[in-house]
Amino acid sequence: MTKLINKLARDRDGATAIEYGLIAAFIALAIVGALPGIKTALSGTFGKVNAQLTNAEASN
């Protein structure tokens, strides 16, 4: 039983896959954290474009 535990402790196969999984998880968290700020910026931009289009239409 001790040999099996020691063998499992030394086995490094799959460590890279776990590391890539953790990196992907952190990137996903960063994207989710940035979404409220992006939403606010896009809403402001589209609001300005809509106002300009409305003003252009009213002046014609």
Secondary structure as UniProt FT lines:
FT   HELIX           2..10
FT   TURN            13..14
FT   HELIX           15..59
//
